[in-house]
Amino acid sequence: MNEEKGITYDFASVESKWISEWEKSGIYKAKIDPIKPKFYCLDTWPYPSAEGVHFGYVKSFCGMDVVARYKRMSGFNVLYPMGWDTLGLPAENYAIKIKRHPKEVTDESIKNFKKQFNAFGLGYDWDREINTADPSYYKWTQWLFLVMFKNGLAYRKKAVVNWCPKDKTVLAEEQIIDGVCERCGEKTEQKELLQWFFKITDYADRLYEDCSQLNWDEKYLNLHRNWIGKDVKEGKTTFHIRDWSIARQRYWGPPIPIIYCESCGTVPVPEEQLPVVLPTDIDFTPTGESPLMKDESFVNTTCPTCGGSAKREVDILDTLVSSAWYEFRFPDPRNSERFVSKEAIEYWRNVDHYQGTIEHLTAHLVYARFVTKVLFDQGYLPFDEPFPKYTPVGMLVDKSGTKFSKRLGNAPDTNELIQNNGGDLLRLSGYFVSPFDDISRWGVEDIVGVEKFRNRLWRVFKEKVDGDRYDMPEEIVRQTHRLVRDVEQSIEKMRYNVAISKMMVFVSTLLNHEGEVDKELWETFTKVLAPFAPFIAEEMWSQMGHQKSVHVEHWPKYDRALVEQGIISIAVQINGKVRDVLEVETRSTKDEVIALVKENAKIWKQVSEATDCIFVEDKIINFVTSSR
């Protein structure tokens, strides 16, 4: 509970109420609607760790939530789902450590994650929740393997592979960083093994050339393109990328759907026999050999071709196979006959906006694009690119620039932050520190500034908005229209720090205004605030007498003529030379102009460490740098 001049805002009861109401009303549930344009947005799904949601998710997942809410209010039919990357080494290693089954551990973690995600105000369609460890999901991961196998894109051979001696399993090239395992940090070794691969090199040229179709920032696209690595040596095209090593000698993953028969050789499991279910009662302590070898009831089977005795493959599929196609399951997650229906995939199609991390550019996104192209070639998809737009989030670090880590003791306790501050403040503080794709140096003290903003806007609402209409000064009306435009543009660019700064200025203007605030003007502000601080926006909207949620209202329109009144152009100079021209409001302050300069990443990179800044109101801003 927080107070400013006697005005109390009880965030705990407000946020608890709306979490419950949103779940009951189902406002985030998506259905096919041929009348509305669709917008499919997606976060790279998390591994549900026992510790709960890492605070870094506040910036990444809440960032896409802003986009989803804005697009919904702008008239789009929004699909914004969430699922769980539960299979793989982290869950298995943790389960071994605490002597429990990985399914028990991950199921408990998922409950905690969902509770925390709801506390952040994330508007997911939970009816579409999926889980890689669910047999109804990995049935289709196994089916994908069969598609590859039947089309000559999955093969088994003896090869020198990367081996982690600690985790006792094969690693793909993309799972090694500077010669060590990305999961445990152990130095990797080379080992010769009989191993399954996907023939991604057959698609290397298309993966490289089709980068031109992607609406990704060029600096990120170059990282992705360089990993594929096209090269013209002695007249022959070569690529950096190698065939994808997909088999793992561990337990927690989908069994590879292959049977070995002495008479028939290597035989794929018939599709109607999928899923090949992972046994639950098994000793999965890593030994360097696949744990499934120990389970005779699993290993011994019948050949589907000749009916004779046969043995199952005992290696499992790597977790990156499970996550390479999940974007196609969300549009139709309960379909038991197909991995996605024709109707669902033709309506929702590929993901309009996807967010993740820079690390995904050199592994997950390469694999996902490959899988998509294969499924397109085989007639299962109507497109061959999964993610036309991708934005990696900038890392959230502490004030010293160190990555948050439980081991280092600098990671804030997420539950404690939620309890003490609530979802709105955590969202606002995460947005306000820096642009979405920049590194953010965050500390608990960053909550203080946005808390003042939250309390001040609540004060305006309680003291100055009485539900009646009032004539407002022309300048405030103009400022309202500019706010709508500026926030809209900031959301499209994912420059949320700029949007919040603009809202702070607007609230200050209204606090200084002598007199009441017009109801419709405040409703406009509430709509603009809603994607960023969904709880307090919903509470104000409800108290103003509205029955429908603010999150399904229409995004406000701005009057271009009003917006352009009082706008001038000023020159941005570096060491006296004009490098850019900005449109600003007349009599803008130096700080306001600098905030606009920060939106141009190329210019700001050159001037961020300027030794001096000369500002002449309504004319120029000149940054003096040492590199003259």
C-alpha positions in Angstrom: 0.0 0.0 0.0 1.4 3.4 -1.0 0.4 6.9 -0.2 1.0 10.4 -1.6 -0.6 13.3 0.2 -3.2 11.0 1.8 -4.3 9.3 -1.5 -4.0 5.6 -0.9 -3.5 3.0 -3.7 -3.8 -0.6 -2.4 -1.9 -2.4 -5.2 -2.1 -5.9 -3.6 -5.9 -6.1 -3.5 -6.3 -4.4 -6.9 -4.0 -6.7 -8.7 -5.3 -9.8 -6.9 -8.8 -8.9 -7.9 -8.0 -8.4 -11.6 -6.0 -11.6 -11.9 -9.1 -13.4 -10.8 -11.5 -11.4 -13.0 -9.4 -11.7 -16.2 -9.3 -15.5 -15.7 -13.0 -15.7 -15.2 -13.9 -13.4 -18.2 -11.4 -15.1 -20.6 -10.6 -11.8 -22.3 -7.2 -13.2 -23.6 -8.6 -16.3 -25.2 -8.2 -16.3 -29.0 -10.6 -17.8 -31.5 -10.4 -17.8 -35.3 -12.3 -14.7 -36.6 -12.2 -14.3 -40.4 -13.5 -10.7 -40.0 -10.5 -9.5 -38.0 -6.9 -9.3 -39.1 -4.8 -11.7 -37.0 -1.7 -11.0 -35.0 0.3 -13.9 -33.6 3.0 -12.9 -31.1 5.2 -15.2 -29.1 7.9 -15.3 -26.4 10.6 -17.9 -26.6 9.2 -20.3 -24.0 11.0 -20.8 -20.7 12.5 -23.7 -19.0 10.5 -23.9 -15.7 13.3 -24.0 -13.1 12.7 -24.8 -9.5 13.8 -21.3 -8.4 10.8 -19.7 -10.2 10.8 -16.9 -12.7 14.1 -15.2 -13.2 13.7 -11.5 -12.8 15.0 -11.0 -16.3 11.7 -12.3 -17.6 10.1 -9.1 -16.4 11.7 -7.2 -19.2 11.4 -9.8 -22.0 8.0 -11.3 -21.5 6.3 -8.2 -20.2 7.8 -6.4 -23.2 5.9 -8.7 -25.7 2.8 -8.4 -23.5 2.8 -4.6 -24.2 2.7 -5.4 -28.0 -0.1 -8.0 -27.5 -2.3 -5.6 -25.6 -1.6 -2.7 -28.0 -2.4 -4.9 -31.0 -5.6 -6.2 -29.4 -6.8 -2.6 -28.7 -5.8 -1.7 -32.3 -8.4 -4.1 -33.7 -6.3 -7.3 -34.2 -7.4 -10.8 -33.3 -4.4 -11.5 -31.0 -2.9 -15.0 -30.3 -0.5 -14.7 -27.4 0.1 -18.2 -25.9 2.6 -19.7 -23.5 4.1 -23.2 -23.0 7.0 -24.9 -21.2 10.3 -26.2 -22.5 10.4 -28.9 -19.8 12.6 -31.6 -21.4 16.4 -31.7 -21.4 19.5 -31.6 -19.2 18.6 -28.8 -16.7 15.5 -30.6 -15.4 17.2 -34.0 -15.5 20.3 -32.8 -13.7 18.3 -31.0 -11.0 16.1 -34.1 -10.5 19.2 -36.3 -10.0 20.6 -33.8 -7.5 17.4 -33.8 -5.3 16.6 -37.5 -6.0 13.2 -37.0 -7.6 11.7 -37.6 -11.0 12.0 -34.7 -13.5 8.3 -34.8 -14.2 7.4 -34.1 -10.6 9.9 -31.3 -10.4 8.9 -29.6 -13.6 5.2 -29.9 -12.8 5.7 -28.1 -9.5 7.8 -25.5 -11.2 5.2 -24.8 -13.8 2.6 -24.0 -11.1 4.9 -21.5 -9.6 5.8 -19.9 -12.9 2.1 -19.5 -13.9 1.4 -17.8 -10.6 4.3 -15.4 -11.1 3.4 -14.7 -14.7 -0.1 -13.9 -13.7 1.3 -11.6 -11.0 3.2 -9.7 -13.7 -0.1 -9.2 -15.5 0.9 -11.3 -18.6 -2.2 -11.7 -20.8 -1.6 -15.2 -22.1 -4.2 -17.5 -23.5 -3.7 -20.3 -21.0 -6.2 -22.6 -22.9 -3.4 -23.1 -25.4 -0.7 -24.1 -22.8 1.6 -26.8 -24.1 4.4 -28.8 -22.5 7.2 -30.6 -24.3 7.1 -33.5 -21.8 3.5 -34.3 -22.5 3.2 -37.4 -24.7 0.4 -35.6 -26.7 3.0 -33.0 -27.6 6.1 -35.2 -28.1 4.0 -37.5 -30.3 4.4 -34.8 -32.9 8.1 -34.2 -32.2 8.5 -37.9 -33.0 6.3 -37.5 -36.1 8.7 -34.7 -37.2 11.6 -37.1 -36.9 9.7 -39.6 -39.1 9.1 -36.8 -41.7 12.8 -36.2 -41.8 13.7 -39.9 -41.9 11.3 -40.7 -44.7 12.6 -37.9 -46.8 16.3 -38.7 -46.4 16.9 -35.9 -43.9 17.6 -38.1 -40.8 20.5 -40.5 -40.9 22.7 -42.4 -38.5 26.4 -42.8 -38.8 29.6 -43.2 -36.8 31.0 -39.7 -36.3 33.3 -37.7 -34.1 31.0 -35.7 -31.9 31.2 -33.2 -29.1 31.0 -34.9 -25.7 30.3 -33.4 -22.3 32.2 -35.6 -19.7 30.2 -34.2 -16.8 26.7 -34.4 -18.3 27.8 -37.6 -20.2 26.0 -36.8 -23.5 26.6 -35.6 -27.0 26.3 -31.8 -27.7 25.5 -30.0 -30.9 27.9 -27.3 -32.0 25.4 -24.6 -31.0 25.4 -26.0 -27.4 29.1 -25.2 -26.9 30.5 -21.8 -26.0 34.2 -21.2 -26.1 34.9 -24.9 -25.9 32.7 -25.6 -22.8 29.2 -27.0 -22.3 26.7 -24.2 -22.2 24.7 -26.0 -19.4 27.4 -27.1 -16.9 30.5 -25.2 -18.0 32.6 -28.4 -18.4 35.3 -28.5 -21.1 34.0 -30.6 -24.0 35.8 -33.6 -25.6 35.7 -35.2 -29.0 34.3 -38.8 -29.1 33.4 -41.2 -31.9 29.9 -42.5 -31.6 27.1 -44.0 -33.7 24.9 -40.9 -33.8 21.6 -39.6 -35.4 21.7 -36.4 -37.5 19.3 -34.1 -39.3 20.7 -33.1 -42.7 20.4 -29.4 -42.3 23.3 -28.8 -44.7 20.9 -29.7 -47.6 19.0 -26.5 -46.6 22.1 -24.3 -45.9 21.9 -22.3 -49.1 18.2 -21.5 -48.6 18.6 -20.7 -44.9 21.3 -18.2 -45.9 19.7 -16.6 -49.0 16.2 -16.4 -47.5 17.5 -14.1 -44.7 16.7 -11.3 -47.2 13.0 -12.1 -46.5 13.3 -11.5 -42.7 12.3 -8.2 -41.0 15.0 -8.4 -38.4 17.4 -5.7 -37.3 20.4 -5.9 -39.6 22.9 -6.4 -36.7 21.0 -9.4 -35.5 20.4 -10.8 -39.0 24.2 -10.6 -39.6 24.9 -12.7 -36.5 22.3 -15.3 -37.7 23.6 -15.2 -41.3 27.2 -15.5 -40.2 26.5 -18.6 -38.2 25.1 -20.3 -41.3 28.3 -18.9 -42.9 28.3 -19.1 -46.7 31.8 -19.1 -48.3 33.0 -19.4 -52.4 36.6 -21.5 -51.9 38.3 -22.9 -55.0 35.1 -22.5 -56.9 33.0 -24.5 -54.4 30.4 -23.1 -52.0 31.0 -24.1 -48.4 29.0 -23.3 -45.2 30.0 -23.0 -41.5 26.9 -24.9 -40.4 27.2 -28.7 -39.9 24.5 -31.4 -39.9 22.5 -31.2 -36.7 23.4 -33.8 -34.1 20.0 -34.7 -32.5 20.5 -37.8 -30.4 21.3 -37.7 -26.7 22.5 -40.4 -24.3 20.3 -39.3 -21.4 16.8 -39.9 -20.1 14.6 -36.8 -20.1 13.5 -36.5 -23.7 11.3 -38.1 -26.4 12.5 -41.6 -27.5 13.7 -41.7 -31.1 10.9 -43.6 -33.0 13.2 -46.2 -34.6 13.2 -50.0 -34.4 16.1 -52.3 -35.3 15.3 -55.6 -36.8 17.9 -58.3 -37.8 15.8 -59.1 -40.9 14.5 -55.7 -41.9 17.2 -53.4 -40.7 16.3 -49.9 -39.5 12.6 -49.5 -39.4 10.6 -46.3 -38.5 7.8 -46.7 -35.9 4.5 -46.5 -37.8 2.7 -43.2 -37.2 -0.3 -44.9 -35.8 1.9 -46.3 -33.0 3.1 -42.8 -31.8 3.8 -41.7 -29.3 6.6 -44.0 -28.2 6.1 -43.2 -24.5 9.1 -42.5 -22.3 9.1 -45.0 -19.3 8.7 -43.4 -15.9 10.1 -46.1 -13.6 13.7 -46.1 -14.5 17.2 -45.3 -13.1 18.3 -42.3 -15.1 21.7 -41.7 -13.4 24.0 -40.8 -16.2 26.7 -43.4 -17.1 27.6 -42.4 -20.7 25.2 -44.9 -22.1 21.5 -44.3 -22.7 19.4 -45.1 -19.5 16.7 -46.6 -21.6 19.0 -49.5 -22.3 18.3 -50.8 -18.8 14.6 -51.1 -19.4 14.1 -54.5 -21.2 10.3 -53.9 -21.5 11.0 -50.8 -23.4 13.9 -52.1 -25.5 12.4 -55.4 -26.6 9.6 -55.0 -29.1 8.1 -56.4 -32.4 9.2 -55.3 -35.8 6.3 -53.5 -37.5 7.3 -54.9 -40.9 7.9 -58.6 -40.4 6.5 -59.2 -36.9 9.7 -60.7 -35.6 11.6 -59.7 -32.5 13.3 -56.4 -32.6 14.9 -53.7 -30.4 14.0 -50.0 -30.0 16.5 -47.1 -30.4 17.5 -46.1 -26.8 18.8 -42.6 -27.5 16.4 -39.6 -27.1 15.9 -36.5 -29.1 17.6 -33.3 -28.0 15.4 -30.6 -26.4 16.1 -28.3 -29.3 14.1 -30.6 -31.6 11.1 -30.2 -29.3 11.3 -26.4 -29.5 12.0 -26.2 -33.2 8.3 -26.5 -34.1 6.2 -25.5 -31.1 5.0 -22.3 -32.8 2.8 -24.5 -35.0 1.2 -26.3 -32.1 -0.2 -23.2 -30.3 -2.8 -22.5 -33.1 -4.3 -26.0 -32.6 -2.9 -27.5 -29.3 -5.4 -30.2 -28.7 -5.5 -31.8 -32.1 -4.8 -35.5 -31.8 -5.0 -36.2 -35.6 -2.6 -33.7 -37.0 0.2 -31.5 -35.6 -2.0 -28.5 -36.7 -5.2 -28.4 -38.7 -5.3 -26.8 -42.1 -7.9 -24.3 -41.0 -5.8 -23.2 -37.9 -2.5 -22.8 -39.7 -4.0 -21.0 -42.7 -5.6 -18.4 -40.4 -2.9 -17.9 -37.8 0.0 -18.7 -40.2 3.5 -17.8 -39.0 4.4 -15.7 -36.0 4.1 -12.0 -36.7 6.4 -10.9 -33.9 8.8 -13.2 -31.9 11.1 -12.2 -29.0 13.9 -14.1 -27.3 17.6 -13.6 -26.7 20.7 -13.0 -28.9 21.8 -16.6 -28.1 18.8 -17.9 -30.0 20.1 -16.4 -33.2 22.8 -19.1 -33.6 20.8 -22.2 -32.5 17.1 -22.2 -32.0 16.2 -19.9 -34.8 18.4 -21.8 -37.3 16.8 -25.1 -36.4 13.2 -23.6 -36.4 13.7 -22.1 -39.9 15.1 -25.4 -41.2 12.2 -27.4 -39.8 9.7 -24.9 -41.3 11.2 -25.2 -44.7 11.1 -29.0 -44.6 7.4 -29.0 -43.5 6.7 -26.4 -46.3 8.4 -28.6 -48.9 6.4 -31.6 -47.8 3.1 -29.7 -48.1 2.3 -29.4 -44.3 2.7 -25.6 -44.1 1.6 -22.8 -46.4 4.8 -20.7 -45.7 8.5 -21.4 -45.3 9.6 -18.9 -42.7 8.4 -19.2 -39.1 9.4 -15.8 -37.7 9.3 -12.9 -40.2 10.0 -10.4 -37.3 12.4 -11.2 -34.4 13.5 -8.9 -31.6 16.1 -10.1 -29.0 15.8 -8.6 -25.6 18.7 -6.8 -24.0 20.0 -8.5 -20.9 18.8 -7.3 -17.5 21.9 -6.9 -15.3 22.7 -5.4 -11.9 24.0 -1.8 -11.5 27.6 -3.0 -11.9 26.8 -4.6 -15.3 27.0 -8.2 -13.9 24.4 -10.7 -15.0 21.9 -11.6 -12.3 22.8 -15.0 -10.9 21.8 -17.0 -7.8 25.3 -18.2 -7.6 26.7 -14.7 -7.3 24.0 -13.7 -4.8 22.9 -10.6 -6.8 19.6 -12.0 -8.2 16.6 -10.4 -6.6 13.9 -12.7 -5.1 11.0 -12.5 -7.6 8.3 -13.4 -5.1 9.6 -10.8 -2.7 9.6 -8.2 -5.4 6.0 -9.1 -6.4 4.8 -9.0 -2.7 6.4 -5.7 -2.0 5.7 -3.8 -5.2 3.2 -5.6 -7.4 3.2 -6.4 -11.1 2.6 -2.9 -12.5 5.7 -1.4 -10.8 7.9 -4.3 -11.8 6.8 -3.9 -15.4 7.3 -0.1 -15.4 10.7 -0.3 -13.8 11.8 -3.0 -16.3 10.7 -0.9 -19.3 12.0 2.5 -18.0 15.6 1.6 -17.6 16.5 1.3 -21.3 15.1 0.4 -24.8 13.9 -3.2 -25.1 16.9 -4.6 -27.0 19.6 -2.7 -24.9 21.3 -4.0 -21.9 19.5 -2.7 -18.8 21.3 -2.0 -15.5 18.6 -2.5 -13.0 18.4 -2.1 -9.2 15.6 -2.1 -6.7 16.0 1.7 -6.5 14.7 1.9 -10.1 11.3 1.0 -8.7 11.2 4.3 -6.7 10.9 6.5 -9.7 8.1 4.6 -11.3 6.3 4.3 -8.0 6.2 8.1 -7.8 4.7 8.1 -11.3 2.1 5.5 -10.4 1.1 7.3 -7.2 0.9 10.7 -9.0 -1.4 9.4 -11.7 -3.5 7.8 -9.0 -3.7 11.1 -7.3 -4.8 12.9 -10.5 -7.5 10.3 -10.9 -8.8 10.5 -7.3 -8.5 14.3 -6.9 -9.2 15.7 -10.4 -11.4 13.2 -12.3 -14.9 13.3 -11.1 -16.6 11.7 -14.2 -17.8 15.0 -15.7 -16.8 16.7 -19.0 -14.7 19.9 -18.9 -13.2 22.2 -21.4 -9.4 21.7 -21.2 -6.7 24.2 -22.2 -5.8 23.9 -25.9 -2.2 23.1 -25.0 -3.2 20.1 -22.8 -5.5 18.9 -25.6 -2.6 19.0 -28.0 -0.4 17.3 -25.6 -2.9 14.5 -25.2 -3.0 13.9 -29.0 0.8 13.9 -29.1 1.0 11.5 -26.2 -1.2 9.0 -28.2 1.1 9.4 -31.2 4.3 9.2 -29.3 3.3 6.1 -27.3 2.0 4.4 -30.4 5.3 5.0 -32.2 7.3 3.9 -29.1 5.4 0.6 -28.9 6.0 -0.1 -32.6 9.8 0.5 -32.0 9.7 -1.3 -28.6 11.2 2.0 -27.0 9.0 1.7 -23.9 11.3 3.9 -21.9 10.4 6.8 -24.2 6.6 6.0 -23.8 6.8 6.1 -20.0 8.8 9.3 -20.0 6.1 10.9 -22.2 3.4 9.7 -19.8 5.3 11.0 -16.8 5.5 14.5 -18.4 1.7 14.3 -19.2 0.8 13.4 -15.6 2.9 16.3 -14.3 1.1 18.7 -16.6 -2.3 17.5 -15.3 -1.1 17.8 -11.7 -0.1 21.4 -12.3 -3.4 22.1 -14.1 -5.7 24.2 -11.9 -9.1 22.6 -12.1 -10.7 19.3 -12.9 -9.6 16.9 -15.6 -12.1 16.1 -18.4 -13.4 12.5 -18.2 -12.8 11.7 -21.9 -9.2 13.0 -21.8 -8.4 10.8 -18.8 -10.0 7.8 -20.5 -7.6 8.4 -23.4 -4.7 8.5 -21.0 -6.0 5.3 -19.3 -6.1 3.5 -22.6 -2.6 4.6 -23.5 -1.3 3.4 -20.1 -3.1 0.1 -20.2 -0.5 -2.0 -22.1 2.2 -0.9 -19.7 0.4 -1.0 -16.3 -2.6 -3.3 -16.9 -3.8 -3.5 -13.3 -4.1 0.2 -12.4 -5.5 1.0 -15.8 -8.2 -1.6 -15.4 -9.0 -0.4 -11.9 -9.4 3.2 -13.0 -11.5 2.2 -16.1 -13.8 0.1 -13.9 -14.2 2.9 -11.3 -15.1 5.3 -14.2 -18.2 3.1 -14.7 -17.2 0.9 -17.7 -18.4 -2.6 -17.8 -16.0 -3.9 -20.5 -12.3 -4.3 -19.8 -10.1 -1.5 -20.9 -7.9 -4.1 -22.6 -10.6 -4.8 -25.2 -11.4 -1.2 -25.9 -10.3 0.6 -29.1 -6.9 2.3 -29.1 -7.4 6.1 -29.2 -7.0 8.0 -32.5 -5.0 11.2 -32.6 -5.6 14.3 -34.7 -2.6 14.8 -37.0 -3.3 18.6 -37.4 -3.3 19.1 -33.6 -0.2 17.0 -33.2 1.8 19.1 -35.7 0.8 22.5 -34.2 3.7 23.9 -32.3 6.3 21.5 -33.8 9.6 22.8 -35.1 12.8 21.2 -36.5 16.1 21.5 -34.7 19.5 20.3 -35.8 21.5 17.6 -34.0 25.2 18.4 -34.4 28.3 16.4 -33.4 31.3 18.7 -33.1 29.5 21.4 -35.0 28.5 19.2 -38.0 24.8 18.4 -38.6 24.2 14.7 -38.3 20.4 14.6 -37.9 17.3 16.8 -37.7 14.6 16.3 -35.0 11.0 17.4 -34.9 10.3 18.7 -31.4 7.7 20.7 -29.6 8.5 24.4 -29.3 10.3 25.3 -26.1 11.4 21.7 -25.5 14.0 21.4 -22.7 17.5 20.1 -23.2 16.6 16.9 -21.4 13.6 16.3 -23.6 15.6 16.8 -26.7 18.4 14.5 -25.4 15.7 11.8 -24.8 14.7 12.1 -28.5 18.3 11.8 -29.6 18.5 8.5 -27.6 15.9 7.0 -29.9 18.3 7.1 -32.8 20.7 4.3 -31.8 23.3 5.2 -34.4 23.6 8.9 -33.3 23.4 8.1 -29.6 26.3 5.6 -29.9 28.5 8.4 -31.1 27.4 11.0 -28.5 26.6 9.0 -25.4 30.0 9.8 -23.9 30.2 13.4 -25.1 32.3 15.8 -23.0 29.9 18.7 -23.4 26.5 19.4 -24.8 25.5 22.9 -26.1 21.8 23.5 -26.4 20.0 26.5 -27.9 16.3 26.4 -27.4 14.3 25.8 -30.6 17.5 25.8 -32.8 20.3 23.3 -32.2 21.8 20.7 -29.9 25.5 20.2 -30.4 27.4 17.3 -28.7 31.1 17.8 -28.2 33.1 14.6 -28.3 36.8 13.8 -27.8 37.1 12.1 -31.2 37.0 15.3 -33.2 
